[in-house]
């Protein structure tokens, strides 16, 4: 009996072992995941025909024609074919488009495009904050309207529907309210593939809140490495092992060939070498660079660090292989490639319709009347550096500050011929009607106003010392390397008059007693509230005198400030009597 029992046990054991062993030893099949990303699209829905915006260099260094929403959509669809698990996202700067077909329409065409290509999420680039957090979160994200419908926001889209906001998530882990540590938006996104989670930590360049267009004095940036590592730990506690950082921060390589990595450098490359080795890939943007790198993490293991150029020229594709047992990325199986968005494919018909619609809409919007003038407002400067447009723009800034809570400037200044950087005075406003059928004598059309002044820069009101104002006026004359003196005049608002003595040495041509603000001489020991573009105050125009300003309050962007001024009533060209040379 005993021996029979033993035989049955042994036989059963052998039989079970024979049956169970292969199943016990078999490895579960890895899960493949495709990551598709773009960056710095900036609203370039329309295919561009210039070299800078419409080409990219191939591996031989030759330019190939790329870009445009219809072709980007087609390439995305082709890349997705045969992939069960795909996530599509952006590394930021989708909005704040420079093409007028999107910028005239509050960047809503960009959102329509990104919705149509089924973007899953985006990080916040610096340009996502060119207006305000509320604009990004509530209008772009949720579709809340502001101003006049179909004039300021909530335009009818190419499908005949009113703008409804993003169908994708907008995320950043390191933008906070001033003095706080909790992010103002969702810090990360988790996607599941056959039950395995992949976490995407989204980050924004720390230069954002002090940037010339994205200047947001009520917000703060947290440091990138520390923030990323913090959310790595949070995701790991949630059981997320496969982790990607999607960061809008700059990097570059020695050449600009789109699928190479020669001598990478820049803040995002430094970030990649320092941040947690638990991160399996780093996708970036911001510097408009094309590169596809594999850079060692702090433990010496390679991981992709990639950037897909700008304006829809490239799509980056990273392919992960996930181990179902560890729920982590099999790092050795990771691949990455930058694909050029060539135009040798059939353009997506829905995107062709979208592009055609918004370009036709652009012409309608351009022709809307903004205000009236009684004479020409031009950039033509007299011997004192004054112009009718320059003086008007100074009055625009001053008026905008008076309507801004916490603004109320004592004076305004405009760089009408800056010693460096870009001139914000870009076109003249003429009394005589132009070629547009909607124009008439004295009418300023929306497109004319838009083209005359500005580059989406906010008007700031800041506190400066009287001595800084004196120094700024002195910096209208700057000695060049060759010994010549460059005249870089500043226009001042209508409540300011100043005299100068051009016969005196550079740096000693302004007497504070000859600078009159609201009827009183400039007091160099007193503080004043000054309105100017952020670009000027930050020194980008070449005037260093404003450094150290305090108590910044953000007003409207230049475009909206001009519109508000024209809406107040008919504008008469101002007299050129605000700067007077001493004989």
Protein Blocks (a to p, Z undefined) as FASTA:
>chain_A
ZZmmmmmmmmmmmmmmmmmmmmmmpccddddddddddehklopabccfbfklmgccdfko
pacdeejjklmmmmmmmmmgopabdcdddeejklopfblklmmnoommmmmmmmmnopab
dcddfklmmmbmklmmmmmmnopaehjehklgopacfkopacebjfbdcddfkbccehia
bdfbdfbdcddeehiacdddddddfklmmpfklgcfkbccddfklmmmmmmmmmmmnopa
bdcdddddddddfblcfkbcehiadjklmmmmmmcfkbgbdcdehjopacddddddfkop
acddddehjghlaccdddddddfklopacfklpccddddddfkbccdfklmmmmmmmmmm
mmmmmmpcfbdcfbdcdfbdcfkopafklmmmmmmmmmmmmmpghilpabdcddfbdfbd
jdfblbdcdfbacfblkbcehiacfklmmmmnojhiacddddddfklmmmmmmmmpccdf
kopacdddddddfkbccdddfkbcehiabcfklpcgehiacdfkbccdddddfklmnopn
opaklgoiahiacdddfklmmmmmmmnoccdddddfkbccdZZ
